[in-house]
Structure formats: C-alpha cells, structure tokens
Amino acid sequence: MTNRRIPWIDNHPVAAFFVGAFAFTWIISAPAAFMEESWTPWILIYIGSFGPLVSAAVVTWLRGDDVRAWARQIVRWRVGWLWWVAAFGIPIVIVGVTTVVLWAIGGPVDLDQPLQSPVLIAIVFVFGFTVSGGLNEEPGWRGFAQPYLNDRYDALTTSLIIGVGWALWHLPYFLIPIAPHSGFTVVNQIGWFFSILLLSVLLAWAYNNTGSVLVVMVLHAMVNTADILLPLAPDQLLIDDVLQETAIATVTITQLAVTLLVVLGIVAYYGRKSLARGEIPGVTYLRGGNR
C-alpha cells in the first residue's frame, strides 16, 4: 500500500481530484469537437463525463483511504423518507413556481400544452441519473471534494468553490458543436453558470445532511428532468427561426430567482457553516483511511 503513496496527492487531495477529473474529461471528450455528428463523438463525450467519478476513486486509492467506504455512499439509501421527498420534489416545486410566475407576468409559457409522457420523463430521469450528472459526476463533486473542503471552509463557501470548478469542467461541451452547451445564447450561458452555483449549494445541503451520494444523484437527475416539465411556448421563444433573447432571458431570470429563494431559505435555516443539523455524515469515510 505504501508503494503507491504520492506526497503531493496526500497533501493536496482536492487539487489532485480536480486535476484528474479535468484531465480525464478534457482529454477523452476534446476530440469530439473535431468530428462530424455520429455515435463516436457522443461516446467520447459520455465516457469523458465520468472524469469526476474516476478521479475520486483513483485519488482515494492512491491516498490509501478506504475506496469501499467512499463507494458505499453511492448506495446509501437509509436517509429518512423526507430526504427522498426533497430530492424528487424540490425541482418540481421550483419548476411549478417558475411556471406560475411566468404566467403571471405574461412570460413565454403555454398552460394548454399537453403534459409530457411519463415514459419520456422516466427516460430523461434515468439518463440524468446515470450519465448526465448523477453517477458520472456526484461521487466526485459531492462524494469526494465536498467532505474534504468542508474540513477547511464553511459549507456554503465549499459549495461555491466546487460550483466554480464544476462549471469550468464543462468547458469542452461549449466547444463541441453537437453538445447542447455550444448552442447557448449569451443569456443562457450566464444563467447556466449561476444555476450551477445555486445547484451546487442545493446538492451540498442534501449531501451534508445525509452522507448519501445516492440522494444527491437523484436530486441532480430530477433538476435536469424537471426542466422538460416547464410548459414553454415555442412560438414565443423562436420566431421566424430567430431566438428571442428577451423571452429566453425572462425564463432564465425567473427560474434563477425562484431557485435563489429556495437556496437562501435553506442557508437561512440550516446556517452557512455546515448547511446541516448535527455532524456531517459524509466525512466519516475520510476518517478511517490510512493517512
């Protein structure tokens, strides 16, 4: 075990994790920017997206910490039913309130649109849970970086640090033509960045109170899934094949404002120091490793 120890990684586990996550994702996904649309670039994108998971596992192993204990967070489901309600329900509440506000101010929503198919909703959720934010990312951002940084900074500061790193990690997706990020308008890009910061706080709150990466994966997947439930009016967002910046900005700002209110409520109630009540369960596996 001692033969694999690397002093720099021992002394800077979070920096090592970020370097590994960025390197794995960027090296594997970057070639997709130069490929024609086909299955190959998509495969590279989604294999590359597992950078946070792979890096967290490798750094944990290289430090001589308990990889199994770290991995058990991914299947920790005994957290109390209220946290499952929160994980599934909060994103839906945010979208619901956003819809009501947009309707009240005359925003680009159409309440007469039919509800999305349950099959489509399930497909989007499973996709988000596995390869689009859940399993591929959360064992790293929350399951590894969060507890280490919680030992140095208050939980809110930690969440924002991870949020900035998390946002920068996505950079290749803005440069790959087939990736959705590459088509974002300026308003979308700014809104997306701030939404990442807010979501980072929400996910940290769920993790710090449960020590469960599984709950965080569900919450992350539900945030992505709930977006398709927003009954936007396509004829107001796209007119004569031209994106309507004002309409897009209205939706973006409204959803950010609603999410911000939720986050501010959580921080006010739980406190920025830990975003949790009592000891943070997510750090326990770090205390059992061989330092």
C-alpha positions as CSV (number, residue, x, y, z in Angstrom):
1,M,0.0,0.0,0.0
2,T,2.8,2.4,0.9
3,N,4.4,2.0,-2.6
4,R,1.6,3.8,-4.3
5,R,1.6,6.9,-2.0
6,I,2.4,10.2,-3.7
7,P,3.2,13.0,-1.3
8,W,1.6,15.7,-3.4
9,I,-1.6,13.8,-3.6
10,D,-1.5,13.1,0.1
11,N,-1.1,16.8,0.9
12,H,-3.4,18.1,-1.8
13,P,-6.2,15.6,-2.3
14,V,-8.8,18.1,-3.7
15,A,-6.4,19.7,-6.1
16,A,-5.4,16.2,-7.3
17,F,-9.0,15.3,-7.7
18,F,-9.7,18.3,-9.8
19,V,-6.6,17.8,-12.0
20,G,-7.6,14.2,-12.5
21,A,-11.3,15.0,-13.3
22,F,-10.4,17.8,-15.7
23,A,-7.7,15.7,-17.4
24,F,-9.8,12.6,-17.9
25,T,-12.8,14.5,-19.2
26,W,-11.0,17.0,-21.4
27,I,-8.6,14.5,-22.9
28,I,-11.3,12.0,-23.8
29,S,-14.0,14.4,-24.8
30,A,-12.0,17.0,-26.6
31,P,-11.6,15.1,-29.9
32,A,-15.4,15.2,-30.3
33,A,-15.0,18.9,-31.2
34,F,-13.4,17.9,-34.5
35,M,-15.7,15.1,-35.5
36,E,-18.8,15.0,-37.7
37,E,-22.0,14.2,-35.9
38,S,-22.2,10.4,-35.3
39,W,-22.2,8.0,-32.5
40,T,-18.4,8.3,-32.0
41,P,-18.3,11.8,-30.6
42,W,-21.3,11.1,-28.3
43,I,-19.5,8.0,-27.0
44,L,-16.4,10.1,-26.3
45,I,-18.5,12.8,-24.6
46,Y,-20.2,10.4,-22.2
47,I,-17.1,8.3,-21.4
48,G,-15.3,11.5,-20.7
49,S,-18.1,12.7,-18.4
50,F,-17.0,10.1,-15.9
51,G,-13.9,12.1,-15.0
52,P,-15.1,13.1,-11.5
53,L,-16.1,9.5,-10.6
54,V,-12.8,8.0,-11.9
55,S,-10.6,10.7,-10.4
56,A,-12.3,10.4,-7.0
57,A,-11.8,6.7,-7.0
58,V,-8.1,6.9,-8.1
59,V,-7.2,9.6,-5.6
60,T,-8.9,7.8,-2.8
61,W,-7.0,4.6,-3.7
62,L,-3.6,6.4,-4.1
63,R,-4.0,8.1,-0.7
64,G,-4.6,4.7,0.9
65,D,-8.1,5.6,2.0
66,D,-11.0,3.2,2.0
67,V,-12.3,3.0,-1.6
68,R,-15.2,0.7,-0.5
69,A,-16.3,3.2,2.2
70,W,-16.2,6.0,-0.4
71,A,-18.2,3.9,-2.9
72,R,-20.8,2.9,-0.3
73,Q,-22.0,6.5,-0.3
74,I,-23.4,5.7,-3.8
75,V,-25.8,3.1,-2.5
76,R,-26.6,4.7,0.9
77,W,-30.4,4.9,0.8
78,R,-31.4,4.8,4.5
79,V,-31.6,8.5,5.0
80,G,-35.2,9.1,6.0
81,W,-38.2,9.5,3.7
82,L,-38.2,13.3,3.9
83,W,-34.9,13.5,2.1
84,W,-36.4,11.4,-0.7
85,V,-39.3,13.7,-0.9
86,A,-36.9,16.6,-1.1
87,A,-34.8,15.0,-3.8
88,F,-37.7,14.3,-6.0
89,G,-40.0,17.2,-5.0
90,I,-37.9,20.3,-4.8
91,P,-37.0,20.5,-8.5
92,I,-40.7,20.0,-9.4
93,V,-41.7,22.8,-6.9
94,I,-39.1,25.1,-8.5
95,V,-40.4,24.5,-12.0
96,G,-44.1,24.8,-10.7
97,V,-43.5,28.2,-9.1
98,T,-41.5,29.4,-12.1
99,T,-44.4,28.5,-14.3
100,V,-46.9,30.4,-12.2
101,V,-44.6,33.4,-12.1
102,L,-44.1,33.4,-15.8
103,W,-47.8,33.1,-16.4
104,A,-48.5,35.9,-14.0
105,I,-46.0,38.3,-15.8
106,G,-47.0,37.3,-19.3
107,G,-43.9,35.2,-19.9
108,P,-43.4,32.7,-22.7
109,V,-45.5,29.8,-21.3
110,D,-48.4,27.9,-22.7
111,L,-50.5,26.2,-20.0
112,D,-52.6,24.4,-22.7
113,Q,-49.7,22.3,-23.7
114,P,-50.2,18.5,-23.0
115,L,-48.2,17.0,-20.2
116,Q,-45.0,15.2,-21.0
117,S,-45.3,11.5,-21.5
118,P,-44.4,9.5,-18.3
119,V,-42.2,7.3,-20.4
120,L,-40.2,10.3,-21.6
121,I,-40.0,11.7,-18.1
122,A,-38.6,8.3,-16.9
123,I,-36.1,8.1,-19.8
124,V,-34.8,11.6,-19.1
125,F,-34.5,10.8,-15.4
126,V,-32.6,7.6,-15.9
127,F,-30.3,9.3,-18.4
128,G,-29.6,12.1,-15.9
129,F,-29.2,9.6,-13.0
130,T,-26.5,7.6,-14.8
131,V,-24.6,9.5,-17.5
132,S,-25.7,13.1,-17.4
133,G,-24.9,14.5,-13.9
134,G,-25.7,11.7,-11.5
135,L,-23.4,8.6,-11.3
136,N,-20.8,10.1,-13.6
137,E,-20.3,13.3,-11.5
138,E,-21.7,13.3,-8.0
139,P,-19.4,10.6,-6.4
140,G,-16.7,13.1,-7.2
141,W,-18.0,16.6,-6.6
142,R,-20.1,15.8,-3.5
143,G,-18.8,12.4,-2.5
144,F,-15.2,13.4,-2.5
145,A,-14.5,17.1,-2.8
146,Q,-17.3,18.3,-0.5
147,P,-16.2,16.5,2.7
148,Y,-12.5,17.4,2.2
149,L,-13.3,21.1,1.7
150,N,-15.8,21.1,4.5
151,D,-12.9,20.5,6.8
152,R,-11.3,23.8,5.7
153,Y,-14.2,26.1,4.8
154,D,-17.8,26.6,5.8
155,A,-20.2,24.5,3.7
156,L,-21.5,27.4,1.7
157,T,-18.0,28.6,0.7
158,T,-17.1,25.0,-0.2
159,S,-20.3,24.6,-2.3
160,L,-19.4,27.8,-4.3
161,I,-15.8,26.6,-4.8
162,I,-17.0,23.3,-6.1
163,G,-19.6,25.1,-8.2
164,V,-17.0,27.2,-10.0
165,G,-14.7,24.2,-10.6
166,W,-17.7,22.2,-11.8
167,A,-18.7,24.9,-14.2
168,L,-15.2,25.2,-15.6
169,W,-15.0,21.4,-16.0
170,H,-17.9,21.7,-18.6
171,L,-15.8,24.0,-20.9
172,P,-15.2,21.4,-23.6
173,Y,-19.0,21.0,-24.0
174,F,-19.3,24.6,-25.0
175,L,-16.7,24.0,-27.8
176,I,-18.1,20.7,-29.1
177,P,-20.6,21.6,-31.9
178,I,-23.0,18.7,-31.2
179,A,-23.2,19.4,-27.4
180,P,-26.3,21.4,-26.3
181,H,-24.0,23.9,-24.4
182,S,-22.5,25.0,-27.7
183,G,-25.9,26.5,-28.8
184,F,-26.4,28.5,-25.6
185,T,-27.1,32.2,-26.1
186,V,-25.2,34.7,-24.0
187,V,-28.1,34.9,-21.6
188,N,-28.2,31.1,-21.4
189,Q,-24.5,30.9,-20.7
190,I,-24.7,33.5,-17.9
191,G,-27.8,31.9,-16.4
192,W,-26.3,28.4,-16.7
193,F,-23.2,29.5,-14.7
194,F,-25.3,31.0,-11.8
195,S,-27.6,28.0,-11.9
196,I,-24.6,25.7,-11.4
197,L,-23.6,27.7,-8.3
198,L,-27.1,27.5,-6.8
199,L,-27.4,23.8,-7.7
200,S,-24.1,23.2,-6.0
201,V,-25.4,24.6,-2.8
202,L,-28.6,22.5,-3.0
203,L,-26.6,19.3,-3.6
204,A,-24.2,20.1,-0.8
205,W,-27.2,20.6,1.5
206,A,-28.6,17.2,0.6
207,Y,-25.2,15.5,0.9
208,N,-24.1,17.2,4.2
209,N,-27.4,16.1,5.9
210,T,-27.4,12.5,4.6
211,G,-23.9,11.5,3.6
212,S,-25.7,9.9,0.7
213,V,-24.4,10.4,-2.8
214,L,-27.4,8.4,-4.0
215,V,-29.8,11.1,-2.7
216,V,-27.6,13.7,-4.4
217,M,-27.7,11.8,-7.7
218,V,-31.5,11.6,-7.6
219,L,-31.7,15.4,-6.8
220,H,-29.3,16.2,-9.7
221,A,-31.2,14.0,-12.1
222,M,-34.6,15.5,-11.0
223,V,-33.3,19.0,-11.6
224,N,-32.5,18.0,-15.2
225,T,-35.7,16.1,-15.6
226,A,-38.0,18.9,-14.2
227,D,-36.8,21.3,-16.9
228,I,-38.8,19.4,-19.5
229,L,-41.9,19.9,-17.4
230,L,-41.7,23.7,-17.9
231,P,-44.5,24.4,-20.4
232,L,-42.6,26.9,-22.5
233,A,-44.3,28.4,-25.6
234,P,-42.1,27.6,-28.5
235,D,-43.8,30.1,-30.8
236,Q,-42.7,32.8,-28.4
237,L,-39.1,31.6,-28.0
238,L,-38.4,31.1,-31.7
239,I,-40.0,33.4,-34.3
240,D,-39.0,33.0,-37.9
241,D,-36.2,30.8,-36.9
242,V,-34.7,33.6,-34.7
243,L,-34.2,33.0,-31.0
244,Q,-36.0,35.7,-28.9
245,E,-33.4,36.8,-26.4
246,T,-35.9,38.7,-24.3
247,A,-38.2,35.7,-23.9
248,I,-35.2,33.5,-23.1
249,A,-33.9,36.0,-20.6
250,T,-37.3,36.2,-18.9
251,V,-37.4,32.4,-18.4
252,T,-33.8,32.2,-17.3
253,I,-34.0,35.1,-14.8
254,T,-37.3,33.9,-13.4
255,Q,-36.1,30.3,-12.8
256,L,-32.9,31.6,-11.3
257,A,-34.8,33.9,-8.9
258,V,-37.1,31.1,-7.7
259,T,-34.1,28.8,-7.2
260,L,-32.2,31.5,-5.4
261,L,-35.1,32.0,-2.9
262,V,-35.1,28.3,-2.2
263,V,-31.3,28.3,-1.6
264,L,-31.5,31.4,0.6
265,G,-34.2,29.8,2.7
266,I,-32.0,26.7,3.2
267,V,-29.0,28.7,4.1
268,A,-31.0,30.9,6.5
269,Y,-32.5,27.8,8.3
270,Y,-29.5,25.5,8.3
271,G,-26.7,28.0,8.5
272,R,-23.9,28.5,6.1
273,K,-21.3,26.8,8.3
274,S,-22.5,23.3,7.6
275,L,-25.8,23.5,5.8
276,A,-26.7,20.6,8.1
277,R,-28.1,19.8,11.5
278,G,-25.6,18.0,13.7
279,E,-22.4,16.2,12.5
280,I,-21.9,15.9,8.7
281,P,-22.2,12.2,8.0
282,G,-20.4,12.4,4.7
283,V,-17.0,12.9,6.2
284,T,-16.9,9.7,8.2
285,Y,-15.3,7.6,5.5
286,L,-12.3,10.0,5.3
287,R,-11.5,9.5,8.9
288,G,-11.0,5.8,8.6
289,G,-8.3,5.9,5.9
290,N,-4.6,5.4,6.3
291,R,-3.1,8.8,6.4
